[in-house]
Amino acid sequence: MEEQSFQLDTVFINPTQSSQIGFIQISKDKIFYVDQAYGFVEEFTLEGESAGVKKRELDGPDELQGISELVVKKDGYMIRHDWMFYHYDFDWKFLGKSNFQSPATVSFQELQENPKGEYIEMYELEHYSSKTVQIPDGFLVTKIDVEHPLFNAFTTREYYREARVLGKINPFDGEVVEILGARSKTYEEYAFVPFHSKFDFHWTGTDRIYMTYEVDSMIYVYDPSWNLIERFGAAGKNMKTDYEESQILEVAFDTDLYRYSRKNMGYYKDVYVDEQNGLVFRTYRQGSDQQDLWDESYNPLRLQVFKDGQIVGDYPVPGRFRILGKIGERYVADGLFDERNEQQGFYLMSIN
């Protein structure tokens, strides 16, 4: 299949204030810059012009205390801060808030002594690469993880087989109504790879769930009942995948090993689906032998493009690159931060 042509343009923005700690989000034809340190949301045009600050933290006694995520919903916006969900309409009027919570399904003793992947109350929000979206039926879906002394990525084989990966949440009260999914069977090829147990997903408008896992070159497509519909993929170029394997909980406190795993090893990252054009995008880190990388974003990143399950492109992209969506004929991606020159913005990507 003929390789797609690829073009990446940059659009710089000049926020009202900038801590260089933040992210970009899109809503239809709007671009939002969210500054997490200063706690505000500012709107920009596709050309990088400011349309004004739309939301600041501490605007009212019951409102926002900080920003972890900005979620675009059918009827407005939701800001997640830690375990709290703050709801607004499209004019940024505050509508109410809810708290992430789980129903009690088993006794505390059972939960402590005999943990199982099906126990909803074991799970918490995944903070490393958080993602919350609203799905077609109106519920929210978010990444979840579990940290339990007897059920975890460091010492428990069942974690890789049974731990759920997505939580379905009632947006009105924040309660988890269902936990979904599991990691792929590729993890059976390893002992314990706790620093590469992460994943990403894209839940499409036609209720197809695309999943990618850090140690697996395949992309899996499921329906909402988690029946496998198809899988496809391709290995990344020149990836360093000799992962450090272990089975001791002490590894959880080994910050040097964690940093090395994230900065120097290769692994698959983010997935984005353009159903209209039959395209699937996935990024991956190649890994590096350099010992002086500043952080994960200096680990070389590439973007794979799939058409009808076949790879049609594999391109180098900037280290924080992450596709957010499409405006017009171009894809908008986050990740344009230049701390040295104090510049930031977003990318516009064209595929033909």
C-alpha positions, -999 to 999 in steps of 0.1 A, spaced: 0 0 0 14 34 -10 28 55 19 9 86 29 25 121 25 31 138 58 33 175 68 37 190 103 32 227 109 36 247 141 13 274 156 27 294 185 4 310 210 10 337 236 -11 329 267 -21 356 292 1 338 317 23 308 311 40 285 336 50 261 308 31 234 327 -1 228 308 -17 212 278 -39 218 247 -74 206 242 -98 211 213 -136 215 210 -151 215 175 -131 244 159 -118 259 192 -84 255 207 -80 256 245 -48 261 264 -50 249 300 -23 262 323 -22 238 353 0 258 375 -19 291 371 -52 273 368 -69 288 338 -84 279 305 -78 303 275 -93 299 241 -73 303 209 -82 303 172 -66 278 147 -43 307 137 -30 311 173 -50 343 182 -64 345 217 -102 346 222 -98 353 259 -96 335 292 -127 314 297 -122 299 331 -100 305 361 -97 284 392 -112 297 425 -139 317 406 -164 308 433 -168 291 467 -179 258 451 -158 258 420 -126 247 405 -95 241 428 -71 230 401 -69 213 367 -58 178 358 -79 173 327 -103 192 304 -131 169 289 -153 180 261 -189 167 265 -220 168 244 -235 195 266 -205 214 278 -172 209 295 -159 189 325 -127 197 344 -112 169 364 -90 179 394 -77 149 412 -108 129 422 -133 157 416 -153 164 384 -165 200 378 -192 205 352 -199 236 330 -221 244 300 -206 257 268 -207 293 282 -185 281 311 -214 285 336 -208 262 366 -234 234 368 -222 213 397 -195 188 408 -192 151 415 -166 129 431 -150 98 417 -163 69 439 -168 32 438 -197 11 451 -190 -14 479 -193 -49 465 -173 -70 490 -162 -67 526 -131 -48 536 -115 -80 549 -122 -98 515 -108 -68 497 -76 -68 518 -70 -105 519 -83 -119 487 -82 -92 460 -96 -100 426 -96 -81 393 -134 -78 394 -136 -59 426 -145 -23 415 -135 -6 448 -98 -16 443 -94 8 414 -83 44 413 -77 69 385 -47 65 364 -26 96 368 5 89 347 -12 92 313 -47 101 323 -76 102 298 -113 107 304 -138 109 275 -176 109 271 -188 80 251 -220 78 229 -243 67 257 -234 97 278 -213 80 304 -177 89 310 -149 65 305 -115 69 321 -82 50 326 -80 32 359 -53 13 378 -50 -6 410 -23 -5 437 -27 -33 462 0 -51 483 -13 -85 470 -25 -74 435 -1 -51 416 22 -49 385 53 -56 406 45 -90 422 12 -104 410 8 -124 378 -30 -121 380 -26 -83 377 -16 -87 341 -43 -112 334 -73 -99 353 -68 -62 362 -93 -40 344 -81 -10 325 -112 13 319 -138 26 343 -173 36 331 -186 65 353 -219 81 359 -212 118 352 -239 130 376 -226 114 408 -191 103 398 -198 66 407 -180 38 387 -208 17 373 -186 -8 354 -149 -18 349 -138 -30 315 -110 -47 297 -77 -63 305 -42 -62 292 -32 -82 261 -18 -117 263 16 -104 251 23 -96 288 25 -134 293 58 -133 275 73 -113 303 77 -119 340 69 -85 355 74 -53 336 57 -28 360 71 3 343 56 -7 310 22 -18 320 6 14 307 -18 16 278 -40 40 257 -74 39 242 -97 56 217 -135 51 221 -150 60 188 -185 75 180 -196 41 167 -187 24 200 -155 8 189 -127 7 214 -91 8 201 -65 -3 226 -27 -2 225 -4 -15 252 32 -5 258 49 -38 252 26 -50 223 30 -40 187 -6 -49 179 -37 -26 182 -69 -43 194 -104 -33 186 -133 -43 209 -170 -36 212 -185 -23 245 -189 -59 258 -152 -63 252 -156 -88 224 -125 -87 201 -135 -74 166 -101 -72 150 -64 -66 156 -36 -53 135 -3 -36 139 33 -33 130 65 -33 151 82 1 155 115 8 139 147 1 159 129 -2 192 149 -10 223 128 -36 241 151 -56 264 129 -46 294 141 -51 329 119 -78 345 114 -83 383 92 -97 410 99 -77 441 78 -49 455 109 -29 463 112 -21 426 83 3 430 107 25 450 136 23 426 134 57 409 166 51 389 151 20 373 118 38 367 135 68 350 157 45 329 127 25 318 108 56 307 137 75 292 158 47 276 134 19 266 111 16 236 73 13 240 40 20 223 21 51 235 -10 69 222 -36 59 197 -60 81 178 -87 70 153 -101 89 123 -132 67 115 -143 90 86 -111 84 66 -103 49 79 -71 60 95 -55 49 128 -25 67 143 -2 54 170 30 68 185 59 49 200 92 56 216 122 39 201 145 39 232 179 54 235 214 45 246 221 80 258 223 82 296 218 120 299 183 123 286 164 149 305 131 132 307 108 108 287 101 134 260 137 132 249 133 95 241 128 95 203 91 94 193 76 82 160 41 81 146 26 51 128 -3 55 103 -26 26 95 -51 24 67 -75 -6 67 -52 -24 91 -21 -19 70 7 4 79 11 33 54 34 56 72 60 58 100 74 93 107 95 109 134 76 135 155 84 158 184 89 142 218 56 153 233 35 149 202 -1 136 208 -30 139 184 -61 155 199 -85 155 170 -93 171 136 -103 206 126 -112 209 89 -87 188 70 -59 190 95 -52 171 127 -44 191 158 -17 178 182 -5 188 216 31 189 227 47 221 214 67 234 244 100 251 240 112 259 276 145 274 264 128 300 243 97 302 264 74 294 235 44 271 233 16 262 210 2 233 190 9 213 158 -12 210 127 -7 177 108 -17 169 72 -19 134 58 -26 129 21 
